[in-house]
């Protein structure tokens, strides 16, 4: 790839930086929950109109797909994706662009992903005479909520007409300093399933234990039994596959002296092997129901299938890493470890080869270190230059590759 084109992209990313910051701050101040991104979609469409980009809106209601055609547009099509939804978190940052929607916050950086991709769109549109093929731009709703906006957009044909041959996505990474990015070939992120337990006992007066079956106690025993099998290093008895089983919600609407009839428990399971994933779900049901029965209670187990594990195509990721080193310098491109977090970008990689990489957004010197999904998450906005410039570079390199 010629040096002058790389310099053009870098210069455009610098020139657009203030605009992309403004976009990101608008999105951050106006977050919307999964599959409710109506105003976000309107804003994205207004920007695409301003840039003169053709697009289709209303895919899965709030999803948008745009196309940028270079020379010989039929030669090859690649896709770039950003997610647009926010989380049900009350923001505690004291910044001018703090969330105006009470209890909703862009705490996972999807405002960064969307703003960066809009910057990439503007760069690619200005350089469309410098590449061959078509770039499909995907603004996707509902990444944070099962069944995942990616799966629904795929069902509505987002990857066809024209057919995308590969896809790139990026995600903020506060543990990495701004200016750096990270890649990992092969298996990268875990599958995820949601576990819902409903335990039914017999309520009563807390002072009369002979007359009730306490579902709170049964629920605690079930969690302990599952933890011992799946997570306790001393008693763990499962295949040697990366696995996480954890419960974060336990509701029993009794009081100090009232034992409820029912409790509900919610949790998640993560792993990286499809055969074991199926076996594990069956094992969870077996342990939970048998433990409840042994304590004269009942346990209804509902497991909602979530996202598959994410595998980065080795050839595409190797090329992307090399191209990123050329664009940012070798010292700014790192190798990533496996993660037990999950991403619905994995659905795309079930259909076409993909590369999902990390964008450094932290800055220890500035005190920007809060993790994603926290009420004080924020980024060093210099990362937006890297975000939009690198994705444009990766796209053009892939399209112009011999």
N, C-alpha and C positions, 0 to 999 in steps of 0.2 A: 504494500500500500504506500502511495507516495507521501512524502513528508509535507508537501504543501497542503494536501487535503487534511491531514492531521492538524496542521496549524490553523486551517480554516475553522475546523470544528472547535478547537480550543478557544479561538478568538470569539466565535459566536456564543459559546457557553459563557464566556466572560461578559460579553455585551448583554446577554439576556439575563444575567444573574439577578439584577435588581427586579426585573419583571417576574422571574420565577419565584423569588422571595415573596413578592406581593401576592402571587397566586397561592403559594403555600400558606401564607398567613390568613388569607381570606378563607381558604378551605379549613384551616385549623380553627378559626373562630366560628365556623358554621358546620360543625360535624353532624352527621346523621347516622342512625343505626342501620344495621344490615337490612337490605331490601326496602329501605325507606329513604334512599338517597335521591329524592326528587329534585331538591334545590341544587344539590351537588351536580346532578346530571344537566340541569339547565345551565349552570355556570360553565361546565365543560363544553357544552354545545355552543355557548356564546363565544368561547375562546376559539373553537374550531371555525366558527363563522368568521370571526375576526381574521383568522389566518388563511381563510379561503380554502379550507379542507372539506372535502365531501365526506359525509358520514351517515350512518344509520343509527337512530336512537330507538329507545323503547324495547330493546332486547332484554328479556327478563325484567321488563318494566323500566329499570333505571340503568341498564347497560348500554354502552355505545361502542360502535365499531367504525373506524375511519380507515381510509386507504390513501397512501401516498405513492404515486406511480413515478418511477424513474424512467430512464431509457429502456426500451425493450421490456415493457412491464410484464409480458407473459413469461419471461425467462425463468423467474423464480419468485416465490412469495415467502416472506418470513413474518412472524408475528412478534409484537412487543406488548406486554401486559402490565397494567397497574390496577390495583384494587382501590375502592373508593369509600368503603364503609368505616365507621368509627365504633367505639366501645361504650358500654354503659358504665362510665367512670366519671366521677365529679373531679374536674380539673382543679389543682391547687397551685398552679404556676401563677406568678404575678407578672404577667407580660401583657403588652397592648393587644395581642392577638389571642388572648385567652378565650376559651369556649364561651359563646353566648347562649348555647343550648344547655340548660341546666341538667346535670347528670349524664351528659354525653361528651366524649372527648376523643380526639385523634391520638390515642395513647399507644398505637401500634405503628404509627408513621405512614398510614395510607395517604395522608395529605402530602407527605413528601414524595411518595411513589407517583401520585397523580400529577403534582406540580412538575416533577422531573420529567415525566413522560410528555407533558404539554410542551416543556422546553425542548425535548427531543424532537417532537413533531415539528416545531418551528424551525429547528436546525435542518432536519431532513427535507422539509419543504423548500428551504432556500438552496439546498444542495442537490435537488432531484436530478439535475443534469450531470451529477458526478457519480451516479450509481445506476446499475441495471436491476430491473425487477420491481417488485411491489412490496411495500411495508404495510402490514395489517396492524392497526393500532387498536388495542382492546382496553377499554375502561370498564372494569368488572365490579359489579356489586356483590355484597354478601359473602366476603371471604371468611368473616368471623363466625358465621352461623351455618350449621348443617342444614341442607345437604351440600352447601357451598355454591356460590354463584358460578364458579368455573364449570361445575358439572351441568348446571342448568343452561348456561350459555352454549356449551358444546352441543347439548340436545337441540338447541334452537339454531344450530348451524354456524356458529361463530368461526369455526376453523375451515369452512369451505367457501367457495365462490368469491375469490379464488382460494384454492387449497393451500393452506400454510404448510410449509415443509419442515419448519422448526420454530421454536419459540424461546424468547428470553424474558426473564423477570428479575427484578431486583428487590431487596428488602433492607430496610434500615438495620444497622447493627451498632447500638450505643457502646458496646464493649470494644469497638475498633475506632481508632482515631480518624477524624475527618481527613480526607485526602487518600485514604486507603480503601481497598476492596478485597473481598475474599472469594475463593472458588473451591469447590470440591467435586471431583469426578465420581460417578457411580452413586451408590447409596448415600443419601445425605440426611433426609428427615423422615420421621416416623409416621406410620399410619395412626389414626386416632378414632376411637369409638367412645360413645357416651353411654355410661352405665347408670341405670335408674332402678333403685330398689324400693319396693313398698312392703313394709313389714306390718303384718296385722296380728295383734295380740288380743288382750282383753283388758279394758280400762277399769279403773276403780280408785278407791281411796288409798293414798300412798301408805297409810298406817296399817293397812290390812293386806299384806303381801300374799296371804293364802287365797285371796279372792280375785287376783288379777294375774295376767301374764304381761309383763312389762316389755313392750316393743322397743323401748329405748335400750334396755339391756340386751335384747336380742340383736338389735342393729349394731351395737358396740361389739358384740361377740362375732358377728358376721364380718365386720371390718377387720377385726383382729385376726380372724381365721384366714381371710383373703390376703392380708398383709404378710402373714407368716409363710404362706405358700409362694406368693409372687415376689415379695420385696425383702424379707428378713434374711440377711446373709447367712445366718446360722441354721435356718430351717428351710430356706428356699429350695424348692423341688420342681423346677421347670427347665425346659431346654435352655441351652446356652445361647440365647438370642436376646439382644437389647430389648428390655421390657420395662414399662412403668405402669403401675396400677395405683391410683390415688383417688381419695374421696375428699371433696371440698365443701359439701353441703349436707347437713343433717338437720331435719326439721321434725320436732315432736311437740305438738301444741298442747302440752300439759302445763301444769304449774307446780309449785313446790309440793303441794299435797294432792295433786290430781295426776294419775297415770293415764296417758292417752291410749286410745285403742289402736292408733296407727302412727307410724313414722315413715318419712321418706328420706332417702339418701341418694345423692348424685355424685358421680365421679367420672374418671376418664381412664382409658387404657391405651397405651402407646406401644408399638412394636415395629419390627422391620422384617417380618417373614409372614407371608400370607397363609401358609399352612398352619403355623403356630397361632396366628391371629384367630383363625376359626376354632382351633382346639382350645385356646385360652377362653374364648367367649363361652364355650360349652362348659369348661371347668368352673368358671365364675358362677354360672347358673347352678351347677351341681353343688358346689360348696355352700352357696347362699341358701338354697332351698333345704338342703339336708341339715345345716346348722339350725335354721329356724324350726324345722320339724322336731329336732332333738330337744328343743326348748318349748314345745307345745305351741308354736306360733306358725304363721305362714309367711312366705316371702315371694312376692311376685317380682321377677327379674325382667326388665326390658332393656335391651341393648340396641341403641340406634347406631347404625353404621355411619362412620364418618369418612374421613379422607384416606386415600391409600398412601403408602409410603412414597417418598419423592426420590426418584433416581435421575441424576444428571447424566445426559449422554456423554460418554467419555471423549469421543472425537470432537464434538461441538464445544465441550467445556475446555478441552486442551487448547483448541484454537482460540477460544475467547480469553483464556488466561494469558496466552502468548500475546494476543492483540492488546489486552489491558496493560501488560507490561510495557509494550511499545508506546502506549498512550500516556501512561502515568509514571512509568519507570518501575524497574523490578522491585525496588525497595517498598513500593506502595501496593504490591499485590501479594496477598498471603494465602496460605492453604488453610482450609477450614476443617474442624473436627466434625464427627457425626453429631446430630442434634436430635433430641427426643421430642422437640416441638414439631408441629405439623402445619401444613400449608395446602390450601386447595389448588394451588398451582400444580400439584401432583396429578390432578385429573388431566391436565393438558398433556403431561408427559406419558400418560397411558395411551395417547392417540398419536402424538408426533414427538420426535426428539426435542429435548429442551435443555436449557441451562438456567438455573436459578442461583443467583449470586448475592453476596452481601455488600452493602454500601456503608462504609464507616461514617458514623454521625456523631461520635463522641468527641469531647475535648476536655481532658482532665484539667488542663491549665485554666480553662474558663469555668470549671465546675459543672460541666455538662456530662453527667455520668448516670443519670437515672435510667433504669431499665424500661423496656416496653411493658405495656399493661400496668403501669403505675401512674398515680395521679400527678406526678411531677416530671413525667417524660417530656423531653424537648431535644432539639438537635442544634448542632453548630451549623448554621445555614450556609457556610462555605461548602458543605457537602452537596448542595444543590447544583453547583457547577460540575462537580464530578458526576453526579447522578444523570444529568441531561447530556453532558458531553460524552461520557463513556458509552452510554447506551446508543447514541447516534453513531459513534465510531464502530462499536461491535456490529451494529446492523449493516453499515456500509461495507465493512470488511467481509462479512459473510456473503453479502450480495455480490460483491466484486471478486470473490475468491474464484480462482481458476479450477 
